Amino acid sequence: MSTRTALWALAAATAAAYAALIWIGVTRLMPEAGGQPPFDLRVTGYDVAEARAYLEALTDAGRRLWTGPIRWLDTVFPLLMGALVAALIWRLGRPWLAPVPFAYTAADLWENARVREMIAAGPEGVTPDMVEGASAVTQGKFALLAMSVALLWAVWRRR
């Protein structure tokens, strides 16, 4: 398989994982939480009151979605996304910058663990420290993703 074909395959897999994640999140998970967006789509984060409101609204079916298909997809997607952006940066001739997108991957996976902890705790068990930590990682994830995409753009523009 050529490098070009491998990159296209990686891009297709990344897009498919993202599409599935968004589809399940919007069409199945949001209705199971009273229409509220999931924690990991809240770019500006969330506070304790918002987290408790979400967890109170989340049904048992929503919890099963979080611990089932969403958990799987939200593990695969950041791995694919980090690999795709890193591979493109490498391919564009800046291999020393290729590890940068994996900071996003690490933050997204860390966020997933923090969100699972809050879901397991439920509205009564979630603590301010849990929420503040998870929210900070959510915001950091988006900042690192933006930085990675901006880096890719800058490398592409210089080529």
C-alpha positions in Angstrom: 0.0 0.0 0.0 1.4 3.4 -0.9 1.7 6.2 1.6 -0.9 8.2 -0.2 -3.4 5.3 0.0 -2.6 4.7 3.7 -3.3 8.4 4.4 -6.6 8.3 2.6 -7.5 5.1 4.4 -6.6 6.7 7.8 -8.6 9.8 6.9 -11.6 7.7 5.9 -11.4 5.7 9.1 -11.1 8.9 11.2 -14.1 10.5 9.4 -16.2 7.3 9.8 -15.4 7.1 13.6 -16.2 10.8 14.0 -19.4 10.5 12.1 -20.5 7.5 14.1 -19.6 9.2 17.4 -21.5 12.4 16.5 -24.5 10.4 15.1 -24.9 8.4 18.3 -24.2 11.4 20.5 -26.7 13.6 18.8 -29.5 11.2 17.8 -29.3 8.8 20.7 -27.4 10.2 23.7 -28.7 13.8 23.7 -32.4 12.6 23.9 -31.4 10.4 26.8 -30.1 13.5 28.6 -33.1 15.8 28.0 -31.5 17.3 24.9 -28.3 18.5 26.7 -25.0 18.1 24.9 -22.6 15.6 26.4 -19.7 16.8 28.5 -17.1 16.3 25.8 -18.8 18.5 23.3 -18.8 21.5 25.6 -15.9 23.5 24.3 -16.1 26.1 27.1 -16.4 23.5 29.8 -19.1 23.2 32.5 -19.6 23.9 36.1 -20.8 21.7 39.0 -24.5 22.8 38.6 -24.4 22.0 34.8 -22.7 18.6 35.5 -25.3 17.6 38.1 -28.1 18.7 35.9 -26.8 16.6 33.0 -26.2 13.6 35.3 -29.8 14.0 36.7 -31.3 14.1 33.3 -29.2 11.2 31.9 -31.3 8.0 31.8 -30.2 4.5 32.3 -30.2 4.0 28.5 -27.9 7.1 28.2 -25.5 5.6 30.8 -25.4 2.4 28.8 -24.6 4.4 25.6 -21.8 6.1 27.5 -20.3 2.9 28.7 -21.0 1.0 25.5 -20.7 2.3 21.9 -19.7 5.9 22.9 -16.9 4.6 25.1 -15.5 2.5 22.3 -15.9 5.2 19.6 -14.5 7.9 21.8 -11.4 5.8 22.4 -10.9 5.0 18.7 -11.5 8.5 17.3 -8.8 10.4 19.2 -6.3 7.7 18.4 -7.1 8.0 14.7 -7.3 11.8 14.7 -3.9 12.1 16.4 -2.4 9.6 14.0 -3.9 11.3 11.0 -2.7 14.8 11.9 0.7 13.5 12.9 1.1 11.5 9.7 0.2 14.5 7.6 2.7 16.7 9.4 5.3 14.0 8.9 4.4 13.6 5.2 4.7 17.4 4.8 8.3 17.2 5.8 8.3 18.1 9.5 8.7 14.8 11.3 10.0 16.5 14.5 6.6 18.2 14.9 4.6 15.0 14.3 4.3 14.1 18.0 2.5 17.3 18.8 -1.0 16.0 17.9 -0.7 13.1 20.3 -1.0 15.7 23.1 -4.6 16.1 21.9 -5.0 12.4 21.8 -3.8 12.0 25.4 -6.0 14.9 26.6 -9.1 13.3 24.9 -8.4 9.9 26.4 -7.8 11.5 29.8 -11.1 13.5 29.5 -12.9 10.2 28.7 -11.7 8.7 31.9 -12.7 11.8 33.9 -16.2 11.8 32.3 -16.7 8.0 33.0 -15.8 8.8 36.7 -18.5 11.4 36.9 -21.1 9.2 35.2 -20.3 6.4 37.6 -20.6 8.8 40.6 -23.9 10.1 39.4 -25.5 13.5 40.4 -25.2 12.9 44.1 -21.7 11.5 44.1 -20.0 13.9 41.8 -17.7 16.3 43.6 -16.6 19.8 42.6 -13.0 18.6 42.2 -14.2 15.9 39.8 -16.2 18.4 37.7 -13.5 21.1 37.7 -10.9 18.6 36.7 -13.0 17.0 33.9 -14.0 20.4 32.6 -10.5 21.7 32.5 -9.4 18.6 30.6 -12.3 19.1 28.2 -11.2 22.7 27.5 -7.6 21.6 27.2 -8.5 18.9 24.7 -10.2 21.5 22.4 -7.2 23.8 22.7 -4.8 21.1 21.9 -6.9 20.0 18.9 -7.0 23.6 17.6 -3.2 23.9 18.1 -2.6 20.6 16.2 -4.8 21.6 13.3 -3.2 25.1 13.2 0.2 23.5 13.2 -0.8 21.2 10.3 -2.1 24.3 8.4 1.1 26.2 9.1 3.3 23.3 7.9 1.1 22.9 4.8 1.3 26.6 4.1 5.2 26.6 4.3 5.5 23.7 2.0 
